[in-house]
Amino acid sequence: MLDALFKISDHNSTVRRECIAGLTTFITMVYIVFVNPAMLAEAGMDQGAAFVATCIAAAIGCFIMGFWANYPLALAPGMGLNAFFTYGVVLGMGYTWQAALGAVFMSGCIFLFLSLFKVREWIINAIPLVLKQAIATGIGAFLALIALKNAGIIVASPATLVQLGDITAAGPLLAIFSFFVIAALLYRDFKSGVLISILLVTVIALSLGLVEYQGVISMPPSIAPTFMQLDFSAAFELSMLSVIFALLFVDLFDTSGTLVAVTQKAGLADEKGNMPRLGRALSADSAATIAGSVLGTSTTTSYIESVAGVSVGGRTGLTAVVVGMCFLLMMFFAPLAKMVPAYATAGAILYVSVLMLQNLKFVNWDDMTDAIPVSVVLLMTPLTFSIAHGIALGFISYTAVKVLCGKREQVSISVWILTAMFVIKFAFLS
């Protein structure tokens, strides 16, 4: 039955291999159930409900991707997008978390529309590659700042804005230790390096009396505090429209990049590089985002950690289904998630930022018309504490530099339109 459903034999795989691949992928990305609820709690959301919403949204996304698109691609609330939700929309712009969930819902609906009607391909092709690379690096720098702030390594300063914190304190020391453990384990090809680091630091914190023991297994917390709490009252404010666009934009390129990487690694693309059932895969992503917003979590997206499962033989949707089942089982480990301190997840966030900053190697630094917009996004995203502002300033700088340097032909109509929208936003709506 499984072979017929997932065409396992057609992909030269076995049920056992697919299950192992699913477990491998889950182990590499399960850190999100510790990081995401903690980050959403800073926005004022109930951490227990956010934990359950994270698990269920991830499971829904994995099941749709597995059963409908038949890809070995796992989904969960995305890093970077959750940071934008908490620090950009709620804490930065002053919206309630309910309004932010409404924005996530609307971005998911638009993403679903674009996926079903194949508008997404036009948008992806219309945006210059250098801006795609810039956005990824900007989010990476933003995540690094958040990790350092949460760990207490970087603190506020009235004189210099930021300064080095007390790195001899327990929190910063354990965060630094966590990051180094992740680096050492992943270098030695331990797929679960991030998870091991989080659990190790939590155990150390427990032994030092820094964290109170709350148990490991229990019935899942109630999801009622976040379920169906979407607020659309601010949905059509111009500033909120920019938020919806930013959520859509980042998810669009994050998903596309992950799909390309995973399908190429798995050999699932055809000889021209085209991906079969692409529309279904993109629809799975957007449907999971819609479901996640209703449950009470930030944007759900495809995870590059899926490559870990593919590397051990995952080739079909059964891999994704196994990941989804693991996320559902994870709901019974809520007490463990509540015990994980912020400095234990800081190392994981910093590690993810390193992965995203690797996109800098693809930038043509000898071409100033490429280097300048990348640098603008890279610097302004963390310094403005806003992914949306970083993207907007990147588009404006790209258009201005290309035109002034005599490369007007490299600026597409879509980029002109987006640039004009961003200029209007800063001129009249900031």
C-alpha positions in Angstrom: 0.0 0.0 0.0 2.8 2.4 0.9 4.7 1.6 -2.2 1.6 2.3 -4.4 0.8 5.5 -2.5 4.3 7.0 -2.5 5.8 5.2 -5.5 8.7 4.1 -3.4 10.0 1.4 -5.8 9.9 3.9 -8.7 12.3 6.0 -6.8 14.7 3.1 -6.0 14.0 3.4 -2.3 12.5 1.2 0.5 10.0 1.8 3.3 12.8 1.3 5.9 15.1 3.8 4.1 12.3 6.4 4.0 11.5 6.0 7.7 15.1 6.4 8.6 15.3 9.5 6.4 12.2 10.9 8.1 13.7 10.3 11.6 17.0 11.9 10.5 15.3 15.0 9.1 13.2 15.3 12.3 16.2 15.1 14.6 17.9 17.9 12.6 14.9 20.3 12.8 13.2 19.4 16.1 15.0 22.4 17.7 12.2 24.5 16.3 9.7 23.2 19.0 12.0 24.8 21.6 13.0 28.0 19.8 9.7 29.0 18.2 7.4 28.9 21.3 10.0 30.8 23.3 10.2 33.5 20.6 6.5 33.8 20.2 6.1 34.1 24.0 8.1 37.3 23.8 5.3 38.6 21.6 2.9 37.9 24.5 1.5 34.6 23.3 0.9 31.6 25.6 4.1 29.5 25.3 2.3 26.2 25.9 -0.3 26.9 23.2 2.4 28.1 20.8 4.3 24.9 21.4 1.3 22.8 20.5 0.5 25.0 17.5 4.1 24.7 16.3 3.9 20.9 16.4 0.5 20.6 14.7 1.3 23.2 12.0 4.5 21.3 11.2 2.7 18.0 11.1 0.0 19.4 8.8 2.6 20.8 6.4 4.6 17.6 6.4 1.4 15.5 5.7 0.3 17.7 2.8 3.8 17.7 1.3 4.1 13.9 1.8 0.7 12.7 0.7 -0.2 15.2 -2.0 3.1 16.5 -3.4 5.1 13.3 -2.6 8.3 15.1 -1.8 10.7 14.2 1.0 10.5 17.8 2.2 9.6 18.7 5.8 7.9 21.9 7.0 7.6 23.8 10.3 7.3 27.4 11.4 10.3 29.2 9.9 13.3 30.8 11.6 13.6 34.4 10.5 9.9 34.6 9.8 9.1 34.0 13.5 11.7 36.7 14.4 10.0 39.1 12.0 6.6 38.2 13.6 7.8 38.9 17.2 10.5 41.6 16.9 9.3 43.3 13.7 5.6 43.3 13.7 4.6 43.0 17.4 7.5 44.6 19.4 8.8 46.8 16.6 5.6 48.1 15.0 3.3 47.8 18.0 0.7 45.5 16.5 -0.9 42.8 18.7 0.1 39.2 18.2 -3.5 38.6 17.1 -3.1 41.2 14.3 0.2 39.6 13.4 -1.5 36.2 13.1 -4.1 37.8 10.8 -1.2 39.1 8.6 0.3 35.6 8.5 -3.1 34.2 7.4 -3.5 36.7 4.6 0.0 36.1 3.4 -0.7 32.4 3.3 -3.9 32.9 1.3 -2.1 35.1 -1.2 0.8 32.6 -1.4 -1.8 29.9 -2.1 -3.4 32.0 -4.8 0.0 32.6 -6.5 0.9 28.9 -6.3 -2.4 27.7 -7.8 -2.3 30.2 -10.7 1.5 29.9 -11.3 2.1 33.6 -10.7 4.8 32.7 -8.3 7.2 31.6 -11.2 6.9 35.1 -12.7 7.6 36.8 -9.5 10.7 34.6 -8.7 12.1 35.2 -12.2 11.4 38.9 -12.1 13.5 39.5 -8.9 17.2 39.8 -9.5 19.3 37.0 -8.1 21.5 39.4 -6.1 18.5 40.7 -4.2 17.4 37.1 -3.3 20.9 36.5 -2.0 20.8 39.8 -0.1 17.5 39.0 1.6 18.9 35.7 2.9 22.0 37.3 4.3 20.1 40.1 5.8 17.8 37.7 7.7 21.0 35.8 8.8 22.5 38.9 10.3 19.1 39.7 12.0 19.0 36.3 13.5 22.6 36.7 14.8 21.7 39.9 16.5 18.6 38.3 18.1 20.7 35.3 19.3 23.3 37.6 20.9 20.7 39.7 22.5 18.7 36.8 23.9 21.9 35.3 25.3 22.9 38.6 27.0 26.1 38.7 25.0 25.1 42.0 23.4 23.2 44.5 25.6 21.8 48.0 25.2 24.0 51.0 25.9 22.8 54.6 26.2 26.2 55.8 24.9 26.9 53.5 22.0 23.4 51.8 21.4 24.9 48.4 22.0 27.8 47.0 23.9 29.3 43.7 25.1 27.4 42.2 28.0 28.8 40.3 31.0 30.1 37.3 29.2 31.3 35.8 32.5 27.7 35.3 33.6 26.2 31.9 33.3 23.7 32.7 30.5 26.2 34.2 28.0 28.8 31.5 28.8 26.3 28.7 28.2 25.1 30.3 25.0 28.7 30.5 23.7 29.3 26.9 24.8 26.1 25.8 23.0 27.3 27.4 19.8 30.7 25.8 19.9 29.2 22.4 20.7 26.9 22.7 17.6 29.9 23.6 15.5 32.0 20.7 16.7 29.2 18.1 16.4 28.1 19.2 12.9 31.7 19.3 11.7 31.9 15.7 12.7 28.6 15.0 10.8 26.4 14.5 13.9 23.0 15.3 12.3 21.4 15.9 15.6 24.1 18.4 16.7 21.7 21.3 17.3 19.3 19.2 19.4 22.1 17.7 21.4 23.5 21.1 22.2 20.1 22.5 23.4 19.5 19.5 25.6 23.0 19.5 27.0 22.9 23.2 28.0 19.5 22.6 29.5 20.8 19.7 31.6 23.8 21.9 32.7 21.4 24.7 33.7 19.3 22.3 35.7 22.3 20.9 37.5 23.4 24.5 38.4 20.0 25.4 39.7 19.4 28.0 36.9 16.3 26.2 35.7 13.5 24.5 37.7 12.8 20.9 36.8 9.2 20.6 35.4 9.2 17.0 34.1 9.6 15.6 30.7 6.3 14.0 29.5 2.7 15.2 30.0 -0.5 15.7 28.2 -0.2 18.5 25.6 -1.0 22.0 26.9 -4.3 23.6 25.8 -4.2 25.4 22.4 -7.2 27.5 23.3 -5.2 30.7 24.2 -4.0 31.0 20.5 -6.6 29.0 18.5 -8.7 31.1 16.1 -7.4 34.3 17.7 -6.7 36.1 14.4 -7.5 39.8 14.2 -8.1 41.4 10.8 -9.1 44.8 11.9 -5.7 46.3 10.9 -5.3 44.1 7.8 -5.9 46.9 5.3 -3.8 49.6 7.0 -1.0 50.5 4.6 1.7 49.7 7.2 0.2 46.2 7.7 0.0 45.7 3.9 3.8 46.1 3.9 4.0 43.5 6.7 1.9 41.0 4.6 4.1 41.6 1.6 7.3 41.1 3.6 5.9 37.8 5.0 4.9 36.7 1.6 8.1 37.8 0.0 10.4 36.1 2.4 8.4 32.8 2.5 8.2 32.8 -1.3 12.0 32.9 -1.8 12.8 30.7 1.2 10.5 28.0 0.0 11.7 28.2 -3.6 15.4 28.0 -2.6 14.7 25.0 -0.3 12.7 23.2 -3.0 15.5 23.6 -5.5 18.2 22.5 -3.1 16.3 19.4 -1.8 15.1 18.2 -5.2 18.6 18.6 -6.8 20.1 16.7 -3.9 17.5 14.0 -4.3 17.7 13.9 -8.1 14.0 14.5 -8.4 14.2 17.3 -11.0 14.1 16.4 -14.7 16.9 16.9 -17.2 16.0 20.6 -17.7 16.0 21.2 -13.9 12.2 21.4 -13.7 10.5 20.0 -10.6 7.5 17.8 -11.1 4.4 18.6 -8.9 5.9 22.0 -8.1 2.5 23.6 -7.8 1.5 21.0 -5.2 4.7 21.5 -3.2 4.1 25.2 -3.1 0.5 24.8 -2.2 1.5 22.5 0.7 3.7 25.3 2.1 1.0 28.0 1.8 -1.8 25.7 3.2 0.4 24.9 6.2 0.9 28.7 6.8 -2.9 29.3 6.7 -3.5 26.4 9.1 -0.6 27.5 11.4 -2.0 31.0 11.7 -5.4 29.6 12.7 -3.7 27.4 15.3 -1.5 30.2 16.6 2.0 30.3 15.1 4.0 32.2 12.7 4.6 31.4 9.0 5.2 27.7 8.2 7.8 27.0 5.5 10.0 24.3 4.0 13.2 23.4 5.9 16.6 23.1 4.3 17.3 20.5 7.0 15.3 18.1 4.8 18.6 17.6 2.9 19.8 15.6 5.9 17.0 13.0 5.3 17.6 13.0 1.5 21.3 12.4 2.2 20.5 9.1 3.9 18.1 7.9 1.1 14.8 9.8 1.4 13.2 10.1 -2.0 9.4 10.2 -1.5 6.7 11.8 0.6 6.8 9.0 3.1 9.9 10.7 4.5 7.8 13.9 5.1 4.9 11.9 6.6 7.3 10.3 9.2 8.5 13.7 10.2 4.9 14.9 10.6 4.2 11.9 12.9 7.2 12.7 15.0 6.0 16.3 15.5 2.7 15.0 16.7 4.4 12.8 19.2 6.5 15.7 20.3 3.4 17.4 21.7 3.7 15.2 24.8 7.1 16.6 25.7 5.8 20.1 26.5 7.4 20.2 30.0 10.8 19.6 28.4 10.3 22.5 26.0 9.3 24.8 28.9 12.5 24.1 30.7 14.8 25.1 27.8 16.2 28.6 28.7 16.7 31.3 26.1 20.5 31.0 26.2 20.2 27.3 25.3 18.5 28.1 22.0 20.7 31.1 21.3 23.4 28.8 19.9 20.9 27.2 17.6 19.7 30.6 16.3 23.3 31.8 15.8 24.0 28.6 13.9 21.1 29.1 11.5 22.3 32.7 10.9 25.7 31.3 9.9 24.0 29.0 7.3 22.1 32.0 5.9 25.2 34.2 5.8 26.8 31.6 3.5 24.9 33.2 0.6 27.5 36.0 0.7 29.9 33.7 -1.2 27.6 33.8 -4.3 27.8 37.6 -4.5 30.0 39.2 -7.2 31.9 41.6 -5.0 33.8 43.0 -7.9 30.6 44.5 -9.3 29.8 47.5 -7.0 26.2 47.6 -8.4 25.7 44.2 -6.9 27.9 44.6 -3.8 26.2 47.8 -2.6 22.5 46.6 -2.4 23.7 43.4 -0.7 25.6 45.4 1.8 22.6 47.7 2.4 20.3 44.8 3.2 23.0 43.0 5.2 23.6 46.0 7.4 20.2 47.7 7.6 18.1 44.6 8.4 19.7 44.1 11.8 20.4 47.8 12.5 16.7 48.8 11.8 15.6 45.6 13.6 13.3 45.0 10.7 13.3 42.5 7.8 10.8 44.6 6.0 12.9 47.7 6.1 16.0 45.8 5.1 14.2 44.5 2.0 12.8 47.9 1.1 16.1 49.7 1.4 17.7 46.9 -0.6 15.3 47.4 -3.5 15.7 51.2 -3.5 19.5 51.0 -3.4 19.6 48.3 -6.2 17.5 50.5 -8.5 19.3 53.7 -7.7 22.8 52.2 -8.2 22.0 50.3 -11.4 20.4 53.4 -13.0 23.2 55.8 -11.9 25.9 53.4 -13.1 24.3 53.1 -16.5 22.8 49.6 -16.1 19.2 50.6 -16.4 18.4 47.6 -18.5 19.1 45.3 -15.5 16.2 46.8 -13.6 13.0 44.9 -14.5 9.5 46.4 -14.5 8.6 44.5 -11.4 11.6 45.9 -9.6 10.7 49.4 -10.7 7.2 48.9 -9.3 8.3 47.5 -6.0 10.9 50.3 -5.6 8.3 52.9 -6.2 6.0 51.3 -3.6 8.9 51.3 -1.1 9.8 54.9 -1.8 6.1 56.0 -1.3 6.0 54.0 1.9 9.1 55.8 3.4 8.0 59.2 2.1 4.4 59.1 3.3 3.8 56.2 5.6 6.8 55.9 7.9 
